[in-house]
Amino acid sequence: MTVAIVQFGGSNCDRDAERALSHLGIDAELVWHEDGLPADATGVMLPGGFSYGDYLRAGAIAANSPVVDEVREAAESGIPVLGVCNGAQIGCESGLIPGAFTTNRSARFQCEGVHLRVENADTPWTAAYDKGEVIEVPIAHGEGRFEISDGDYDELDSAERVLFRYCDAAGNVTEDANPNGSKGNVAGILGESDTVAVMMPHPERATLPDVGGTDGDGVLCGFA
């Protein structure tokens, strides 16, 4: 099994993702977007960074790359797809996920550790956790505020497509625990299938015991 980590101009978390997956014993391959997905790819990761300098909107240009059509086809065929940070923005811009990510409530770039509460533990990305469990992973974004209409949000919530919510260390979902102003404290959501997910925090930066802890391991094990 090989996870294709798609690189765009401006990607900067691609090698972090490769190292994290390899550390977990998951084969991973860096794939330049112009080369398309390898025929033997059994998973796809859209990593963080600033694809094309976030011109127009974060993820907007990358979302129109031909490789994203291949990613969409892979997702429809049941291949696991995970978008992280800029990859989450690409996921929304390409229609893999509803909603949009926009400028943080603070109107500034934020890089810090946050707590997440597992909202749905019955998915490949959260099977390693218990529902309600609190994990700690870092964020690093300037456009991480998840926005969606009230009606679409209610549909996501009722369908249990919210994976993670920002919370405090005790698991309380509060406004103070919401680092970017995301609607409903949403930090990660599912696509139409539970094999497709995006999240703004960086699980790949919480997989090495000596660098940021290991709370992100369970998310990446969704590829295993």
N, C-alpha and C positions, 0 to 999 in steps of 0.2 A: 504494500500500500504506500502511495506517495501523495503527500499534500502539496499542491501547487500554490506557492506564495507569489501572487501576481505583483510585479514591480511596475510602477509608473515613474515618470520623471517627477522627483520630489518625494517619493516614498522614503521614509527614514526609519521605519520600525521593521522592515523586512528581515534584516539579519537577526534582530532580537527574536522575531517569531521563529526563524529557522533554528536558532540555538535552543529556544525553549522547547520546541517540538522534539528536536533531537535528544534533548535531556530526558524527555519522557519516553524515549524509544520509538518515536513516530518519525518515519522517513519524511523528509521535506525537501522540496526543490524550488529554488528561486527561478521564476519565469518572467522574462521581459514581456511586457504586454503585446508588443508587435509580433512575438513568436507564437502567440496563441497558447491554449492549454495543451499539455501533453496528452496523448491518447490514453495513457495508462493512469491518469490522475484519478485518485479515489477520494479526493477532498480538495477544496479550494479555500484559501484564506486571502482576504483583501486586507492588507496591513495598514497601519497608521502612517502618518506623515502629512505632507502638504502637496499632494499631487497637483502639478501644474501651478504651483504657488497659490492655490486656492482662488485663482482668478474666476470671475463671474460669481460663483458660489463654491464653497468647499465641496469638492467631489464632483462638481458639475461637468467639467471637461472629461475627466477620467470615465465618468458614467457613459459617455458617448464613444468610448473606444470600442473597436470591434470585439476585443476579447471579452467585454462585458456581455455581449450577446451569447458568447460561449458559456460564460458563467451562469447566465440565466437558463440556458438549455441544460447545463449540468444540474442546476438546482431542481429544475422540473423533472429530471430523471431520477432524483433521489440522492444525488451525491451531496454530502455535507458541505455547506458553505457558511463561512464565518467572516463577518466584516467587523473590524476593530477600529474605532476612532475615525480616521479618514476613510477607512473601509466601510464604516457604518454610514458615513455621509454618502459615499458612492452607492451603497445599497439603497438608500432612500431616493437619491437622484435617479437611479436606474429603474425604480419601481419594484425592486425585490422586496422592499419593506415600505409600508405606508408612512406618511408623515414627513417631517423634515427636521434637520438639525440647523440651528441658526445661532447668532451671536449670544454668548453668555450674558446672563443678567448683569454681571459686573462690567461687561464691555471690555474685558481684558483676558489675556491668556492666563490659564490657571494650571499649575502643575503641583499636585499634592496627593496624599493618600486619602482615600474615601472608604466608607463602609457601604456595603451593598447587602440587601436582604433578598434571599432567594424566594421568588414568588411562585415559581412552578418548577418542581424538582423532577417532573416526569418528562424530561427531554434529554437528548444525547448530551447537551451542553451543561446540564445541571444534575445529571443522574448521580454524580459523586457527592452531592450535598443533600441535606434534608430541607424540606419546605420550611421557611422561616429562619434558616441558618444565616448567620451574618459572616461575610467574608470581607477582607480588606485588600484592595488593589489600588494602584495609582491612576490618576487622570492626568492628561496633558493636552489641553485643547483650548481654543478660543471661540469655537463655534460648536458647542456641545449641548445646547439647550434644545431638547426635543419638543417639537410643536406638532399638534394635530387637532383637527376639529373635535368639539365635544362629542359629537355622535360617533365618530370613528374611534375616539379614545374609549368610549363606553363599549364599543364592539370588541376592541382589543382586550379590554379588561375582562369582559364577560366570557370571552373565548379562551381566557388564560394564556394569552400570547405575550403578556408582560413577563419577562424572565427575571429581571432584577430591578429593585428600586433603591435609590439612595436613602440611607438611614443613618442613625447614630450608632454608636458602639453597642447599645442595648437592643437595637433592632427597631427603634421607633422611627417611623417615617414622618419627618417634620420638615417645615420650611427651612429651618436653620441647617438641617442636614443635606439640603439640596444645593449642591455647589454651583449650579449653572442656571437654575430656574426651570428645569425641564418639567413639562406638564405631568402631573401625577408622580413626580419624583422618578420618572422612568429613566433607567440606565441601560436597559437591554430589552430587546423585543424579538419575537419570532416572526418569520414570514408566514405564508399560507401553510407551509409544512414545518414540522418541528426540526427538520434537518437544516433549515436555513435560519440564521440568527445574526443580529448585529448588536454591538454594545459599544458605548463610548469609552468606558474605562479599559485599561490595558492588562488583560490577564497574562500576556506573555512577559510582562515585567514583574510578575509575582509567581515565578516558578523555580527560582534558584534560592536555596536556603540562605546563602550569604548575601543575596542582593534582592531585598524586597519581600522575602518570605515566599511561601508556596501556596497561598490561597487561590491562585489562578490556575493551578494544575487541573482541577476538575473541569474547567471550561474547555481547555485544549484537549482533554481526554475524549471530548465529543468526536474527535477524528479517529480514535483508536478502534 
